[in-house]
Amino acid sequence: MLDSADVSPFGCPLCANTGSKHAFFDEIMSYVTDNTHRVHLHELVTHVRTTLSEHLQIDMTQERIRQHFLSHACEQRVVQHVLNHVLHDLVDILAVHKSNCVVVSEEGIQSMDPKPTGVYIDAVKQVMSIYKQLDHTVCKS
């Protein structure tokens, strides 16, 4: 059994056990890294939670495990996978915002509505920023 006490700065048992040289724990973390591009994050978290509980007696909620991979782990492949999902969501949101930018009057005249157009332009900037992050993902400890 690994120590699941909240001894890390984040109070995260996964952070606390990283680098512990426990072969099975390392195998679990490697599984996530190696499969993050094949398996949805929710499915990975579910498998990790079950395995940690059954084999290492580390009981964590799925949300805490998910938070570890999103905020603490800083594994480039995991971060890129998450950013890809965020991008897909944002692209859908951008399509809706773009359609709200053009207003058609009763006479059939089209014009740009400044408020939704501003929101759309800001959202495009955010998407571009995320694309840049995908190219230059660096984890700083």
N, C-alpha and C positions, 0 to 999 in steps of 0.2 A: 504494500500500500504506500502510495506517495503522500507526502504532506500536502493537504489541501487547505492549510491555514492561509489566512489573508495576510501574507508577509510581503507581497510585492507593493510597489507604490500605488498600484491600481486596486489592490485587494483582490487580485485575480489569481486563482490557483494555477491556471495555465502558465501565466507569466512566472509565478513562483517556481514552477517545475521545469521551465525551459532551461536547458543546460545542465540538468540533473544527471545526465548520462544514463537515465533509465531507458533501457532498450525498447520496451514496449511503448512507453510514452513517446519516445522519439519516432517510433514507427507510426503511431497515430498522427503525429504532426506532419510527418513526411507524406502520409496518405492524403492529407488535406492539400498540401502543396502540389503533389503530383496529379491530383484529380480535380482541382478547382476549375479547370477549363472544360471538364467533361460533365460535372455534376453540379446541379444548382446548389447554392450556398445553404439553403434550408435543409436539403437532403444531407449535405456534409455535416451540418451541425447536429442533426438528428442522430446520425451514425456515431459521431464523436461523443455525444452525450451518453448514449447507450454503452459504448465501449468503455468510456471513463468510469462510469458507474459500476458496471459489471466486473471489470477486470482490475481497476485501480482504486476503487472505492472513492472516487472523486465525484461528488454530487454537485452539479451546477445546472442552472436553468439553461434552456436553449438560448434565451436572450443574452445571458452572460457569456456563453461560448461564442455566439455570433458577434458580440461586442469585442471579444478578444481578437477575433480574426479581422474585424473591420478597423479597430482602433489601436490594438496593442501589438499585434504580430508583425506588422510592417513587412510581410513577405510580398515581394514585388508581384509575383504571379497572382496572389490572392487579391491584392489591391487593384491590379489591372482588371481582374475578373469583375470585381464589384463596380469599378468605374465603367466598364462596358454595360452593365445592367443599368446604371444611372443614366448613361448616354441614351440607351434605348428608350427609357422613360421620358427623358427630356425631349427627344425628337418627337415623340407623340404630343407632348405638351406644346412644343413649338408649332406644330401643324394647327392646333386649335387656336393659338394666339395669332398666328398669321391670318387665319380666316376672319378673325375679329378686327383686323386692322382696316379693312376696306368696308366703307359704309355706302350703301346705295340709297339714294334719295327716292322719293315718290316719283320723281320725273325720270328716274333711271340713271341719274348722274352719280358716278363713283367718286368717292373722296377718301382720304386717309383720316382715320380717327387718331389724333395725337397720343392719347393715353395708352391704348392697346399697342400702338406702334412702338412707343417707348419701352413698354414691357417686353415686347417681342425682341427689340434690338438688345436690351439688357440680357435677355435669356440666351440669345445667339452668342453674345460675348462669353457667358458662363459655359456654354457648350464648347466653344473654342478653347477656353481655359482647361476644360477637362481633357480635350483631345491632346493638348500640350502636356498635361500630366501623364497621359498614357505613354507619351514618347519619352518623358524624363522622370519617371517615377523613381524617387529616391527616398529611402527611409532614414530619417535622422533620429538617433536615439538621444 
